[in-house]
Structure formats: C-alpha cells, structure tokens
Amino acid sequence: MTGSLRLCGGAVVSLPPLLEWSIRLTDGDPCGSFSVCFAYEAAWLPVLTQAVGFTAEDDERTVFTGLVDDFAVKLDRRGALAEVSGRSMAAALMDNQVRAAEFVSAQLADILRLYVKPCGITRIDAAPMGQVANFAVETGYTCWQVLTGFCRHSAEIYPRFAPDGTLVLRKNESPRRVVIEAEQVRACSYVQNRYGAAARQVMVNTRTGEQQVAENAQLRKLGVQCVHVGGMTGGGKLRATWRTAAQRLADSAREFRQVTVQLTGPADISPGDAAALRLPGLGAAEELTVAAVVHCGGDTGVFTTLELR
C-alpha cells in the first residue's frame, strides 16, 4: 500500500513507506475513512500543515481517495511517527451546510449544480432520475442530506463514492458474488441486533391526522413488537430529510443482522458485493451484502475486514 498527499496549492507529494494503514470503504452510509502512519522527519511538518487530500494505491490501482481531517506527530518505541487520517470525498458534502430553498420540480441537474459541484465534486456517474415535486431544503441541511434526500425520493438510490473519488448515483444492479469459506476467516462475529429494529412504522400527518403505515412481516414472525411513530407536516412539501414509512422501516432493518468477518491477507471485495457465507462452525450459511470493507496493515500483518448486513 502506498499513499500520497494533495496540498492546498495543488502539488502532490508521495508519502514514505507506510508502517500502518487502515482504509475503510463503504456503500455510502456512513462515509469511508482512512488512517496511515509513517516515519516522521522535521521536513515533513510544512507538508502536513498544507495537506488537504489523500490517495492510496495498491499495485498501481487507486483504492481510496479522500480529504485530510487531521494529522499528529508522536514518539514511540519505533521513533518519530506521523499519523494522517480523514474521510472519503463525501466529507466535502457532509461538512457544508446550506440555506433554505424550495423547488417546484427539482431535477438531478439542479441538485448537482447547487449542492455537489460547488463542493469540488466533479467526477459523477449518475443514472437517470425523475423529478421530485415540491422538494424543500431547510436552513442548516448539509449538502449530503440534500443529495441523499433527492436520490432516495427520486429513485431509491443511496449515493456512494468509488475508490477513485467518483460520486456514484446508481443502483448496483448486478453485484459480484463472493463466497467466504471457513479456511479464509481469521476471526468472525455474528450479531442479530433487535434493538432499534421496528416491526411497524407509522407516519402521522400532524395537520390532517392521516396515517401512513408499513410493516416488516419477517420481524413480526420473530416476535419483534417495536413500533415507531413519526410526524410529518402537511402542505405538500417534500423535505430532503423526510422519509416515507416504508423507507424508515427499511432503514431500521439494515442493521438487524450484522456479520463481521476478518480475512487473512488482502481481498478483492467491494461494498455492494453479495457475500455467501459458508461458516458451519457458526451455523451460518446465508447470503448477505457487503456494507463496508476495511483494508489494514502493520506489525500484525495484512488483513481485510468485511462488514456484512
């Protein structure tokens, strides 16, 4: 794994050999992140103070592109070290808040022009999306909330960033399928988290009293009785952060079944891939989706952690 920093003036500086690294790629929620450690010399301080971007490569292939959040210089048994960490390009959208706006008919081009490209996001791979009528943005919303709200309302798409920094606004219609066998696994945990998982979601119009209801039949069969009730204002406006009962129910169920698998060595697996578990020791033989991939390396070797749901 190699890394480079992009400075505020536009120059790109290659980092020394990395002693430790952690590269976390996600399906968009939450955003990806990185942390790297390398031998430090005083000449690196001016570089680190100007660092704004980070790129990681493995075998000449870009595996992460993001923004620098912080750096630290410290001493330990290995000598003087520098640590740099940050988030994916989604950070540019998450860190910028906007003023209120209302669209009679919001188009994807409007959202990209007003809330995405001004943040420096210019590499975009988007599927066609329909308009969203009466789309409302409130003061204090982040650009990420506006983009995510539009994509969910228009096409049930979850925005995400590719390793090369491209904003991807399309569904993964044909995910790769990977099989995870017991001999590949270094460590594993299987969690069924019923806390917060709603079996029934009710949305109530606070003006008219009209209700919108959605149920999760699978959770009902498991004896989950949790009911969530939310309010929505009338007036015909569709706020960027608002979700239907069905969408809220789906969001609460995303973390119901969580599996974390640590594999020895690097793995060519990406968020969004379909993972077939073959772990008889846990009694697990099912299909899950890769939500996040964490590539790590250091004194303990190189390994990959998969977060499945």
VENPE-V324457 format. One record per pair of residues at least 6 apart in sequence whose ideal C-beta (glycine too) atoms are under 7 Angstrom apart, sorted by the first residue. I is the first residue (numbers start at 0). GAP is how many residues later the second one is. Records with the same first field share a line. If there is no record, write none. Layout:
I->GAP ; GAP
This chain:
0->17 ; 20 ; 55 ; 57 ; 296
1->16 ; 55
2->12 ; 15 ; 33 ; 51 ; 52 ; 53
3->8 ; 9 ; 10 ; 11 ; 51
4->8 ; 10 ; 42 ; 46 ; 48 ; 49
5->6 ; 46 ; 47
6->6 ; 40 ; 43 ; 44 ; 45
7->42 ; 44
8->41
12->34
14->21 ; 23
15->22 ; 23
16->21
17->18 ; 19 ; 20
18->18 ; 19 ; 20 ; 279
19->16 ; 17 ; 277 ; 278
20->15 ; 275 ; 276
21->12 ; 13 ; 272 ; 274
22->11 ; 33 ; 40 ; 41 ; 271 ; 272
23->8 ; 9 ; 10 ; 268 ; 270
24->7 ; 39 ; 138 ; 245 ; 246 ; 267 ; 268
25->6 ; 245 ; 265 ; 266
26->131 ; 133 ; 244 ; 245 ; 264
27->130 ; 131 ; 132
28->129
30->56 ; 57 ; 59 ; 60 ; 63
31->32 ; 34 ; 55 ; 56 ; 129
32->53 ; 54 ; 55
33->20 ; 22 ; 30 ; 32 ; 51 ; 52
34->48 ; 50
35->48
36->44 ; 46
37->44
38->40 ; 41 ; 42
39->33 ; 40 ; 41 ; 42
43->38
47->23 ; 34 ; 36
50->17 ; 20 ; 33
51->15 ; 16
52->14 ; 15
53->12 ; 14 ; 30 ; 32
54->7 ; 9 ; 10
55->7 ; 8
56->6
61->101 ; 102
62->100 ; 232
63->99
64->24 ; 98 ; 99 ; 100
65->20 ; 21 ; 22 ; 23 ; 25
66->19 ; 20 ; 22 ; 24 ; 25
67->16 ; 18
68->16 ; 17 ; 18
69->15
70->11 ; 12 ; 13
71->11
72->7 ; 9
73->7
87->73
88->32 ; 72 ; 76
89->54 ; 71
91->27 ; 28 ; 29
92->23 ; 26 ; 28 ; 49 ; 50 ; 51 ; 54
93->48 ; 50
95->23 ; 46 ; 47
96->43 ; 44 ; 45
97->17 ; 39 ; 43 ; 45 ; 48
98->40
99->37 ; 38 ; 39
100->36
101->34
102->7 ; 32
103->30
104->26 ; 28
105->25 ; 26 ; 29 ; 44
106->24
107->18 ; 21
110->35 ; 36 ; 39
111->12
114->28 ; 31 ; 32
115->27 ; 31 ; 51
118->24
120->46
122->42 ; 43 ; 44
123->42 ; 43 ; 45
124->41 ; 43 ; 44 ; 45
125->43 ; 44
126->28 ; 42 ; 43
128->22 ; 25 ; 26
129->24 ; 25
131->18 ; 21 ; 22 ; 106
133->102 ; 103 ; 104
134->15 ; 103 ; 105
135->101 ; 102 ; 103 ; 104
136->9 ; 103
137->101
140->99 ; 100
144->95 ; 96
145->94
146->12
147->11
148->91 ; 92
149->90
150->6 ; 8 ; 18
151->91 ; 95
152->85
156->12 ; 13 ; 14
158->8 ; 10
159->8
160->6 ; 7
161->6
171->100
174->97 ; 98 ; 99
175->97
176->97 ; 99
177->91 ; 95 ; 97
178->97 ; 99
179->81 ; 95 ; 96 ; 97 ; 98
180->97
181->96 ; 97 ; 98 ; 99
183->79
184->76 ; 77 ; 78 ; 94
185->76 ; 77 ; 78 ; 117
186->75
187->72 ; 73 ; 74 ; 91 ; 94
188->71
189->69 ; 92 ; 94
190->67
191->64 ; 65
192->62 ; 63 ; 65
193->30
195->56
196->22 ; 27 ; 29 ; 55 ; 56 ; 59
197->28 ; 29 ; 30 ; 51 ; 54
198->16 ; 17 ; 20 ; 21 ; 25 ; 26 ; 27
199->15 ; 27
200->13 ; 27 ; 44 ; 47 ; 48
201->9 ; 11 ; 25 ; 27 ; 43
202->8 ; 9 ; 27 ; 29 ; 41 ; 42
203->7 ; 25 ; 27
204->27 ; 29
205->25 ; 26 ; 27
206->26 ; 27
207->26
211->32 ; 33
212->32
213->31 ; 32 ; 35
215->33 ; 37
227->20 ; 24
229->18
231->10
242->8
253->55
254->54
256->52
257->51
258->18 ; 29 ; 49
259->45 ; 47
260->45 ; 47
261->41 ; 43
262->40 ; 41 ; 43
263->39
264->37 ; 38
265->29 ; 36 ; 38
266->37
268->21 ; 24 ; 37
269->20 ; 23
270->19 ; 20 ; 21 ; 22
271->17 ; 18
272->17
273->13 ; 15
274->13 ; 15 ; 31 ; 33
275->11
276->7 ; 8 ; 9 ; 11
277->7
287->20 ; 21
288->19 ; 20
289->16 ; 18
290->16 ; 17 ; 18
291->15
292->11 ; 13
293->10 ; 11
294->9
295->7 ; 9
